[in-house]
Amino acid sequence: METRGAGRLWLVWLLIGGVAAVAYPLLPGDSYAANFSFELIGLAAVTALLVGVRRNRPPRRALWLWFAVGLGTWVLGDVTWSIYQFVLHESPSPSLADVFYLCAYPSLAGGLWLLLRRHGRDVAGLIDACIAAAGAGLLFWVFVMRPVAEAGQMTVLERVIALAYPSADVLLLVLLARLLAGRAAKTASFWLLAAGLTLMFATDVTYSLTSTYDILGAGYLASGWLLAYVCLAAAALHPSMRGMDEPTDAAESALSRLRLTVLAVSSLIAPALLLLQGTLDGHDVDWFAIGVVSVVVFLLVLVRVAGLVGKVQDQADQLSDLVMRDDLTGLPNRRFLEELIRDELDAGTVTQVAFIDLDDFKRINDGLGHAIGDQLLTAVGKRLGGVLRPGDVVARLGGDEFAVLMPDTGAVAADAMVTELATALQEPVFAGDQHLLVQASIGVADAAGTRDPFELLRRADVAMYAAKEDKTRQQRFRPELDQRASAHALLGAQLREALDQGQFQLVYQPIVALPHGQIVGVEALIRWHHPTLGFMSPADFIPVAEQNGQIVELGAWILLEACSQGATWLASLGDAAPGKVSVNVSARQLAEPDFPEVVAAVLAATGFPADHLAIEVTETAVFGGGRAIEALDAVHDLGVRIALDDFGTGHSSLGLLQTCPVDILKVDKSFVDDITMAGRHSVIATALINVSDGLNLDAIAEGVETAEQAQELYRLGYRFAQGYHFGRPVPQPSFALASAAA
């Protein structure tokens, strides 16, 4: 690990080298000491650069070695020139020193090129650099290179060498502009490297412009070259040089205000020079150079604008695709589907739409996590797409809802397609490491009598909800479904009013101990006496409450009312009070994240003992596990007993006994009805009591209507029962012996 001092070596070098470079003009000009100092600083810079490469170990050593070669070649040119001047006492032009100087430029350019290649293909940045270089190159030609080219006292070789320097500077300018406008990480090492190259370029240009007028300025210009050496070496010494050449996935360079200003100025150089030369001397206009540069800049700007237009068009297409596509599945979204439906309706084709809703998706999403839920939705989208015919379109409308557009399709063909879709979804879907069984409710509708895409989707939606309520899996829209939907909407509003006005009432059905029929508990059941419609069966309003979510509030009221009544019985009856009060809880309630807190709050508010409360849930409510099981675990931890209602009629009933915290099994009425008949009718009832006894669970036989049934149940081993034989649900049961049992 680097020490603090080693990490600041670049700063020490920058300070010492910078002071030496700035102080250089104080030495006597053209003296041996001055030249020796110049070369010593140059050699120190090359050494420092190599030390930085060795210490920092960049992933791309080659580009830094190219910088070292370029800098070393330049210093070798300085040494050669000193030998000519102080050993040979000559000042040849051109000389071997010029060869070294000119060879330094390709090495520096090679390092820059490798660095630029590491940062991706930025065509826009390259074009911008070429535009800037074209303008600067024209200035070079007019004010530096043209006078040299037209000088009459120079040999061909001298003229070539003289023109090579500004040409090399133009190349350096292109690469430097490309570097500054590029996507390299703007680290401290980057800025030191950019500063060194900029100083080198600026000093070269200044020397070219002033060498014929003020040779005394060479000492100060030497400070510029020396500072360039120091900055290049400091860039290699700085630890951030390790990350500067890492490849990047950044987008193409943006058109910032500074870049626009540089491009505008560069583009105006040619007409400005034309105006200037034409005004000063109309016969001395550099028509050819200005014309060539103008054409080049025009073409470059044209390519740049074309690229911008193409980029804007691509972004517009991407934006349109994002607006019209579902982010998760990549399928068309609702807006896209509505436009497709509108096109079909405007064309007058017979159009059908199927509306698909996944059943119990929330249970999967909550139980297995959103990542699995997202993968499930993606897999379902692909599964649906694999069934479609050419021309059909599947879209995700949101959540767990999909739709299929079937253009130019009659009712019979559409119904057949819906059947295929439902069949395809019956196969297990692989999501993450889970094989999931999903089912869907599907509604299908046509556009008869309408040209409104929203109406077509609404009809299919209504049909889908009808299929979900009727558990038929698929339904075709018909007008009477609108009436039923309206009735449900009206009933939902009336449920809200009934909750606010206290129109609900609880009744309690006895649970008795066999054989004598002593009441040991009660099951709380809800009743609604509608002010205009009279008695409303729970089978009529509970599904509506579950669909619109009011079951959560209604269930909380039932729990509070039942516990309050239980606490009252305990206080007034003492030992004669029922030992258990059972309350039914729906799957929608279990899915609420605060359900255990609601139960705890009710028990605390009413003072009803937790071990006197039993929560009844159906097997369907907890079949998927996940959040429902977690909620029951939390409630069970409070001391509340858990009962599985209608046991034996659901899926994987025995498996639930291993995952669900069960205390009580309520054996479904269907296993009790024929229990007195000879033969196989009592086999299941016998098996269930054996399971209960083996797992130390209480078994309650439901739907007992005759004394004979009660006697047979007792003979099989049942010790608790419930049914009309022992008492109907009433607001205040008589806690005495129920009807005579066996």
N, C-alpha and C positions, 0 to 999 in steps of 0.2 A: 504493500500500500504506500502511496506517495506521502511524503511528509509535507508539512505546510510550506517549508522553504522550497522543496522541489517543485511544488505546485505553482510557486510564484517566480520560478526561474525566468519565465517569459517577461515578467514585469521588470525584473532586474536588468535583463538584456535590453529591453525597450528603453529604459531610462538611461543606461550607460551609453548604448549605441546612439540614441537620439541626441544626447548632449554632445557626443563626439562629432556627429554629423553636422549639427548646427554650429559647432565651434570651428569646423574645418576652414571656412573662409578667413579666419583670423591668422592662419599660417601664411608665410610668404608665398606668393603665387609663383608657380612654375619652379619651385625649389624641390630638391630631392626629398626633404623632410615632408613637404606637403604631399608629394606623390606617394611616398612610402606609407604615410598615414592613410591615404585614400585606399591603397591596396590592402593595407592591414585590416581596415574596417571591412572591406569586401570579403577578404579571406575569413575573417571572424564570422561574418554573416553566413557564408557557406557552411562553415563548421557548425554554427548554432542550428542551422536548418537541418543538417544531418543528425545532430544530437537529438533534436525534437522528433525526427522520424523514428529514431531508435528507441527513445524513451516512451513515446506515446503509442507506438505500434498501431498505426491506422490500418483499417481493413484493406485499403487500396494504397499500398506504398508506392506504386508505379508513378502516380500523378505527382506525388511530392518529390520523387527522385527526378522527374522531368524538371520541376522547378529548381531543384538543386543543380542539375546539369546546366540549365539556362543561366542561373546566377553565377555558377562557377565559370562558364564560358565567357560571360561578360567581364568578370574579374580577370580572367586570363587575357582578355583584350586590353584591360588597363595595364597589366604587367608588361605586355608586349609593347604598348605605346611608351611606357617608361623606359624600357630598354632602348627603343629607338632614340628617345630624347636625351637620356642621361648617359648611356653607354656608347651608342653609335653616333650620338650628336646629329641625328637626322630627324626630319619631319616629313617622311614620304607620304604621298596621297595619290592613289590609295595604297594601303599597306596590309601586312598580315593582321594587324590589329583590327582593321575593318572586317576581315573575314571572321574573326572571333566574335566581334560585336554583332554582326549580321546573323551568325549561327546561333546566337543566344535567343533571338526572337522565335525561331521554330520550336526550340525546346520549351520556352515559356508557353507558346501557343499549344504545344502538345499536352502539357500539364492541364491547361485550361480546358482543352477539348475533352480529355478524360474526365475531368470534374463535371463538365456539362452533360456528358453522356450518362453519368450516374444518376441524373435527376430527371430522367424520362424525356419523352419526346414532346417538346413544347414548340410547335411550329409557329404559333403566334409570336412567342418571344423571339424566335430567330428572325422572323420577318421584321419585327420592330427594330431589332438590332441592325439589320441590313439597311433599313430606312435611315436610321440615325447615322450609320457609317457612310451611306451614300452622300448625305449632306455634308458631313465632315470631310469626306474624301474630296468633294468638289472644292471646299475651302483650301484644302492642302494643295490641290492642283493649281488653283489660281494664284495663291500667295506663296507657295513654297516650290512645288515641283515644276510648274511651268517656267518660272524664271531660271531654274537650273537647266531645264531641257533646252531653253533658248540661248543659254550662255555660249558665247562663241569661242572662249579661251579654254575649253575643257576637251580632253580626249574622250573617246567613246567609253573607255573603262571608267574614267572618272565620272562621267555623266551617269553611267549605270549605277555605280556605287552611291552617288549623291541621291539618285532617285530611289534607291533601294531602302534607304532609311525611312523616309516618309511613307513609303508603301508598307513597310513592316509596321509602322505606327498605325496605319489604317487597319491592318489585320488585327493588331493588338486592341484597337478601339472596338472593332466588331465583337471580339470575344469578351472584352471587358463589359461592354453594354449588355451582351447576352447574359453574362454572369450576374450583373446587378439587377437585371429584369427577370432572372430565372427563379427557380423554386428551391434553391439550396437553403439549408437551415441557416438562418441568420444568427450564427454564433459569433463569439468574440474572434475566433480564428478566421471566420469568413470576412469580417470587417477589416481585420489586419491585412489579410491577403488582398482584399479590394483596395485598401489604402495604398499598399505597396505598388500594385500595378497602376493605379491612378497616378501616383507620384512619378512613376517611371515614364508613363505616357506624357504627362503634362511637362515634365522636364525635357523630354525629347522634342516636343513641339516647340517649347520656348527656345531651346537651343537652335532649332532649325530657323526660327524667325529672327533671332538676335545675333546669330554668329557672324553675319556679314556687316553688322552695325556696331556692336559693342562687345568686343572680345574680352573686356574687363569683367563682364558679367559672368564669365565661365566659372569663377570660384563659387559664386552663390548658386549657380545651377548645379555644381558638383554636390552641394548639400542636398539637393532634391534627389539625385541618384542614390546618395548614401542613405538618406531616409527611406528610400524604396527598398534598399538592401535590408535595412534594420526591420522594416515592417514585414517583409517576406519571411525572414528568419523567426520573428516573434510569432507569426501565424503558425509556423511549424512547432514552436515550443509550447504554445498554449494547449492545455489538455483537451479543449473542445474540438481540436482538429480531428479527433477520432470519429466524431459524428457528422462532420461537415459533408463528407462524401458518401453518406448513406443514401440509398435510392429512396425516392419519395413517390407516393401515389397521388400527390396533389393535382388539382385541376390546372388547366392551362392558365397562364398569367392573365390577371385581370387588367382592364384598361383603367388605371388610376388617373387622377388629375395630373400628377407629375408626368406620367408616361404620355398622356395626351398632349401635354405641353411640349415635351421633347419631340414627339412625332410632328406636331404642328410646325415647330421651329425648323426641324430638319427638312420638311416638305417645302418650306418657304425660302430656303437658302438659294435654290436655283433661280426663282424669279427675282429675288432680292439682288443677287449678283448681276442678273441681266439688266435690271433697272439701274443699279449703281454704275456698271461699266458703260451702259448706253448714255447715261447722264454726263459722266466725266469725259468719255472719249468714244463717240459713236463708231469710230473706225477700229477700236481695239476691244471688241467683244469676243469672248471665248465661246463662239457659237457652238462648236462641236461638243466641247465638254459639258456645257450647260444643257444642250439638247439631249445628250446621252443620259446624263443624270436625271433630267426631268422625265424622260421616258421610263427609266428604271424605277424611279420613285413612284410614278403613276401606276406602273404595273404592280409594284409591291403593295401600294395602297389598295389597288383593286383586289388583289388576292386577299389582303387583310380584311377588307370589307366583305368579300364573299365568304370568308371564314366566319366572320361575325354573324352574317345573315344565316349561314348554315347552322351555326351554334344556337342562335335564337330560335330557328325553326326546330332544331332537335329538342331544345328545352321546352318549346311549346308543345311538341309531340309528346314528350315525357310528361309534361304537366297534364295534358289531356288524358294520357293513359292513366296517370295517377288518379285523376278525377273520376274516370270511368271504370277503374279496376279496383277490386278488393285487395287491400294491402296483404292480407294473410294468405289467401288462396290463389290470388292472381286471376280469379274469375271476374267476369263483368259484375258491376255492382247494380244497385237498384236504379240509379239514374241512367246507366247505359241500357239496362233492360227496358226501362220505360220508353226510351227513344226507339229501341228496336220494335217494341210493340206498336208504338205510334206509326212507324214506317209501314208495318204490316197492315194495320187498320186502314191507313190512308190508301194503301194499294188495293184494299177490298178483299184480301184473302181471308179464308176461314181460319181463324187463329184460336189456339187453345193454350192455356197457361195452367201449369201444375204448381201449387204452393206446398212446400215440404217443410215440416217442422220436426226436429229430432226430439223424441220423447226422453225425458229425464237427463237431458244434457247437463243441466245445472248440477245434478248429483255427481256426474262424472267429473265435471270441471272442479267442483269443490273437493271431491274426495281424492282425486288423483293429481290435481294440480292443473294450473292454467296451461303449462307447457304441453301436457298430454291432451288437454282439451283442444288446443290449437292444432296439434298434429291430427287429432281426430277429425276436425272440421276440414282440414286440407285433404285427408284421405277420403272423406265422404264426397267432397267436391270431385275428386278424380274418379271415384266409383260411379257417381252419377253421370259424369261425362263419358265414361266408357260404355254406357248403355244407349246413349242417344244416337239418333239417325243423322245423316248429313242434313244440315240446315237447322237442326234443333240447337238451342242455346241454353246452358245452365248458368245461373247467376247466384251469387250469395247476396242476400238482402240485408244481412246483419245478424249478429248473434248466432243462433243455430237454425236460422231460416234460409232456405234455398228456394229457387223458382226455376222452372223449366219452360221455355217458350217453344211451342210446337207450331210453326207456321204451316199453312196449307194442310191442315189436319182435321179430319172429321171426328165426331164424338166417339165412335167405336174405336178408331185407331188410337185416339188420345187415351181412352180408358185402358186399352191394351198396353200402351206405353207406361202408364202409371203403375199398372200391375208389375211390369218389368222393373221399374224403379224400386218398388217396394220389395220385390224379390231380391234384387241386387243388394239392398241394405240389410237383408236378413243374414247374409254371410258375415262372419267375424271381420272386424276392421282392425288392422294392426296400427297401433299408435305408441311410439316409444318402445318399451318392452312389454306392452300390454296388448292382448287380443281381446277386443271389446265387442260385445253384442249390442248393437243399437237398433232401435226401431223408430219408425217415423209415422207421423200422421200426414196424409196427403189430401189436399183438396184440388179439384180440377174444375175449370170453368171455361166457357166460350164467350165470345164477344157479341152474342146475339142482341141486337137492339141498341148497341152502344159503339161509339168510336173513341171512347175515352180510355187510355191505358190504365189510369188510376182505378177506374171502375172495374176493369177486368181483373186487376190484381186484388181488389177488394173482394170481389166475388170468390176468387180462389181462396183467399184468406178465410172468408166465412165458412166455406166448405171444409177447409182444413180443421177449423175449430169444431165443426160438427163431427168430423171423423174422430177427433180426439175425445170429445165428450161421449160419443156413442161407442168408442173403442172398436170401430170398424176398420181402422187403418186408412181407408180411403173413401172419399165421398165426392160426388159431382154436385155442383151448385144447382139449386132449384129455388124458386122465389120464396117458398115457405121457410127456407133457412134464414132469410132476412128477417122474417117475422119472429123466428125463434131467437135470433141474435138480438133483436130489439127487445124481446121479452126478457132476455137475460140481462141486457143493459138496464132495463127498467127495474128488474128484480135486484140488481146490484145497488141501484140508488135507494130502493126500499130497505135493503139490508142496512145501509148506512143510517137511514132514518130510524130503523128498528133498534140499532145499537144506541143511538143517541136518546131515544125515548123509552128505553127499557121494555121493549115488547117481548123479549125472550124470557123463557122460564126453564129452569132445570127440574127434571123429574128423576127419580131414583128407583132402579130395579134391584130387588134383593138378590144377594149371593148367599146361598145357604150351605150349611154343613149337613152331609148325609150321615145317618139315615133319617134323623129326626126333623130336619128342616129348620134348624135354628139359624137366624140371620147373623152372618159373620161379616158381611160387607155389603156395599151397594155400588152400582155403576151409575154414574151421572150421565144423563142423556138430555139433549137440548130439545126444546119445543118452541114453536113460534105460532102465536095466535095473531094472524094478520088482521088489522082493524077492519078490512073490507072483504078479504078473501077467506077469512076464518082460519081453521087449522092448516098449517103448512108442514108437510112431511120433510124431515131432514134430507131425504133423498132428492127433494126438489131444490133446496137452497144451499146445501153444503157444497155440491160441485161448483155452483156459481161463486160461492165465497172462496173456494180454493183457486178458481181460475183468476179472479180479480185481486186476490191477495188479502181479502177481508177476513179470511179464516185465521190469520195471525192475531188480529185484534179480537175476533170472536172467541178464538181458543183461549186467549189470555183471560177474557171475561169468564168463560166457563170454569177455568182453573181457579180463579179468585172466588167465584160464587160457591163452587163445590167445597173448597177448603174452608170458607167462612161457615157454611152449613155444617161441615164436619166438626169444626171447633165448637159450634153452638151445641150440637148433639153431645159432644164429650162433656161440656160444661153442665148440661141439664140432665143427661141420662146416666152419666158415669159409666159403670161397667156394662150397662145395657146398650150403650151406643155401639154402632157398627165398628168393627175393628179395622175395616179398610174402606176407603172411598176411592173408586177407580174413575179416572178421567181419560177420555180418548184424545189422542194427539195425532195430528195429520203430518204427512211428510213435509208439507210446506212449513209447518211450525218448526220441525226438527232442523230444517235447512237454515233457519234464522240463527245468526252467530251468537245472539244473546239469549237463546232459549233457556239454558241452564240458569242464567242470572235471573230470568223472569220467574222460574220456579222457586228459586231461593228467596226472591223478594216477596212472593206470595206467601210462602210458609212463614217468613218473618213477620209479615203484616198481619196475618190471621192468627198466628200462634198455633197453627195446626201441626202436630208432630209429623216429621218426615216419614217415619216408619208406618204411619197410618194412611199414607197416600200411595196409590198405585197408578202408574202411567201406562195406558194401553196403546200399543202401536200395532199396525198390521205388518205382516211379513213384507208386503210390497214397499212399505215406507222405509224399511231398513235393508232391503235386498242388496242394494248397491254398496252398502258400507259407507266409508268415507265420513262426511260430516254428520250424518244421522247417528252412526255408531258412537262417534266422539261425543255428541250431545247426550246420548243415553248414558254413556260412561260417566260424564260429569254429573248428571242427575242422580245416577245410582250412588255416586260417591257422597251425595247429600243424605243418603239413607232411604231414598224413595225406592219402592219396589217397581220392577218392570214386568209387564205382562205382554205376551205375544197373542194378539187377538186373531180369531178365525184361523187358528193354527191347523196346518195340514192342507190348506187350499192354495198356498203360494208356491214360489219357486225355491228350491233348495232349502226346504224347511229345516231339515236336520242340520245342514251346514250352518244355519243361523245360530243354532244352540252353541256353537263353538266361538262365534264372533260377537254375538250380542249379549249384553249382561242381563240374562233372563232369570226371573224368579217364578213366574207363573205362566202356564200354558192354558189358553182358553181354547178348548177343542171345538171345532166348528159344528154348527147345528146339523150339517149334512151327514156327519158321522153318527149322529144321535137319532135321527128320524126313524130308521129301520132297525134299531139295535135290538128290539125285542123279537125280531123275526129270526127263524132258525137259519143256519147256514153261515155264509161268509160275511154277513152284514156287521158282525161285531169284531171281525178280525182287526180292522184298523183301529177301532176304539181301544181294543185290548193292547195293541202294539204301542199306542200313544201313552197309555197309563204306565206301561212298562218302562218306556223311555223316561217319563216324568219321574217315576220312582228311582230309576237308576241314576238320574242326574240330581236327585233331591230337589225336584221342583214341585210346586203345587199345581195340580191339574183341575181345571174347572170346566165341566161339560156345559155347553150352551144349548139353548133352545129346548129345554126339557119341558114337555107339555102334558105328560101323563104320569100317573103313579107307577105304571109298569116300566116306563123308561127309567124312572128314578131307581126302582128296585134293581133293574138289570145293571145299571151303572154302578151301583153300590157293590153288587156281586162281583163285577169286573175289577173293583179296586178303587173306584172314584170316591172321593170324600167331600167334594164340593161341586155344586151345580147351580144353574141359573136358568130361569125360563118362566113362562106364564103359569106353569103348574104351581110355582111357589109365590108368584106375585107379579103383577104388571107394574110398569113404571108409574109412580105417583109422586106428587110433591113431598108428601110426608108419610113414608112407610110406617106401619105399625111393627115396632121391633119386638115382636113376640114370635111364637112358633108359626112358620108358614104352613101351607096346606100339608096334610098328613103325607108322609113319605112311606117308603117301604118299611 
